[in-house]
Amino acid sequence: MHFSLVDRILEQTPDRIVTVKNVSAAEEYLQDHFPTFPVLPGVLMLEAMVQAARHLAEGEGRPRLVLGGVRAVKYGRFVKPGATLRVEVNLLKSHDDGRLEFKGEARLLEPKAPPAEAPVAVSGKFFLRPIRPSMTAALR
């Protein structure tokens, strides 16, 4: 199952991307998380940052990347249906082995509030790495 968590790219440079995710009540994963208090699961907030980082890497012609690790993730706000997330991801470092280190932040946009003052829903550092061919063959 694949969820697209990038609805629109607002800005993109070689080392930075800003995207938007509009959270709709119709999204399937909100039915179970939680039935009486639907919120975007924290792992999908993180995945929104990862997908934005993949868009950034693909723009530079890099091979397909997977999540390799996560550090210092902090959650700040619940994200309910009808909310909009502004996801900003910055490339911190590119390694010789193909790994890319990123810092990301997703802010919960509120009407009439500047994005810089919006509350942080999730932030953290993570890295993406190339898919290892031996691993994909073992999974078949």
C-alpha positions as CSV (number, residue, x, y, z in Angstrom):
1,M,0.0,0.0,0.0
2,H,1.3,3.5,-0.9
3,F,0.2,6.8,0.5
4,S,1.2,9.9,-1.4
5,L,2.0,12.5,1.3
6,V,3.1,15.2,-1.0
7,D,0.2,17.1,-2.6
8,R,2.1,20.0,-4.0
9,I,5.7,21.2,-4.2
10,L,5.9,24.9,-3.2
11,E,9.7,25.5,-3.5
12,Q,12.7,23.5,-4.6
13,T,16.4,24.1,-4.8
14,P,19.2,21.6,-5.0
15,D,19.4,21.4,-1.1
16,R,15.9,22.4,0.0
17,I,12.3,21.5,-0.7
18,V,9.0,22.8,0.7
19,T,5.8,20.7,0.1
20,V,2.2,20.7,1.3
21,K,0.1,17.9,2.5
22,N,-3.7,18.5,2.9
23,V,-5.1,15.9,5.3
24,S,-8.6,14.8,4.3
25,A,-11.1,12.9,6.4
26,A,-11.5,10.5,3.4
27,E,-7.9,9.2,3.9
28,E,-8.1,5.5,4.7
29,Y,-5.7,5.4,7.6
30,L,-7.7,7.9,9.6
31,Q,-10.6,5.4,9.9
32,D,-8.6,3.4,12.5
33,H,-6.3,6.0,14.1
34,F,-8.3,6.6,16.2
35,P,-12.0,5.9,15.6
36,T,-13.3,8.6,18.0
37,F,-10.4,11.0,17.6
38,P,-9.0,10.7,14.0
39,V,-5.4,12.0,13.7
40,L,-2.6,11.6,11.2
41,P,-0.3,8.8,12.6
42,G,3.1,10.0,13.7
43,V,4.8,7.6,11.3
44,L,3.0,9.2,8.4
45,M,4.1,12.6,9.5
46,L,7.6,11.3,9.3
47,E,6.9,9.7,5.9
48,A,5.7,13.1,4.6
49,M,9.2,14.4,5.3
50,V,10.8,11.3,3.7
51,Q,8.7,11.6,0.6
52,A,9.7,15.3,0.3
53,A,13.3,14.3,0.6
54,R,12.9,11.7,-2.1
55,H,11.5,14.3,-4.4
56,L,14.5,16.5,-3.7
57,A,17.0,13.7,-4.4
58,E,15.2,12.6,-7.6
59,G,15.5,16.2,-8.8
60,E,19.3,15.7,-8.6
61,G,19.1,12.4,-10.6
62,R,20.0,10.1,-7.7
63,P,18.9,6.4,-7.7
64,R,15.9,5.2,-5.7
65,L,16.4,5.8,-2.0
66,V,14.9,4.2,1.2
67,L,14.8,5.4,4.7
68,G,18.0,4.3,6.5
69,G,17.7,5.9,9.9
70,V,16.0,8.5,12.0
71,R,17.3,10.7,14.9
72,A,15.9,13.3,17.3
73,V,12.3,13.0,16.1
74,K,10.0,15.2,18.1
75,Y,6.2,15.4,17.8
76,G,4.5,18.6,18.8
77,R,0.9,18.7,17.6
78,F,-1.9,16.4,16.5
79,V,-2.8,16.7,12.9
80,K,-6.6,16.3,12.3
81,P,-8.6,15.9,9.1
82,G,-8.9,19.2,7.4
83,A,-5.4,20.4,8.5
84,T,-2.6,21.3,6.1
85,L,1.0,20.4,6.8
86,R,3.8,22.5,5.4
87,V,6.8,20.2,5.1
88,E,10.3,21.7,4.8
89,V,13.3,19.4,4.2
90,N,17.0,20.5,4.0
91,L,19.8,18.4,2.7
92,L,22.6,18.4,5.3
93,K,25.2,16.1,3.9
94,S,25.8,13.8,0.9
95,H,28.1,10.8,1.6
96,D,30.4,9.0,-0.8
97,D,28.4,5.7,-0.3
98,G,25.2,7.4,-1.6
99,R,23.6,8.2,1.8
100,L,22.0,11.6,2.2
101,E,21.4,13.3,5.5
102,F,18.4,15.5,6.0
103,K,16.7,17.8,8.5
104,G,13.0,18.1,8.3
105,E,10.1,19.9,9.9
106,A,6.4,19.8,9.3
107,R,4.3,22.7,10.5
108,L,0.6,22.8,11.0
109,L,-0.7,25.7,8.9
110,E,-3.4,27.8,10.5
111,P,-5.6,30.4,8.7
112,K,-4.1,33.9,8.8
113,A,-0.9,32.8,10.6
114,P,2.5,33.1,8.9
115,P,4.1,29.7,8.2
116,A,7.1,30.6,10.3
117,E,4.9,31.0,13.4
118,A,2.8,27.8,12.7
119,P,3.1,25.1,15.4
120,V,5.5,22.2,14.7
121,A,3.8,18.9,14.2
122,V,7.0,16.9,13.7
123,S,10.7,17.6,13.3
124,G,13.9,15.5,13.2
125,K,16.9,14.3,11.3
126,F,17.0,11.3,9.0
127,F,19.0,9.7,6.3
128,L,18.1,8.0,3.0
129,R,20.3,5.4,1.4
130,P,20.3,3.6,-2.0
131,I,18.5,0.3,-2.2
132,R,20.9,-2.6,-1.9
133,P,20.4,-5.0,-4.8
134,S,21.3,-8.0,-2.6
135,M,18.5,-7.0,-0.1
136,T,15.8,-6.7,-2.8
137,A,16.7,-10.1,-4.3
138,A,16.5,-11.7,-0.8
139,L,13.0,-10.3,-0.3
140,R,11.6,-11.9,-3.4
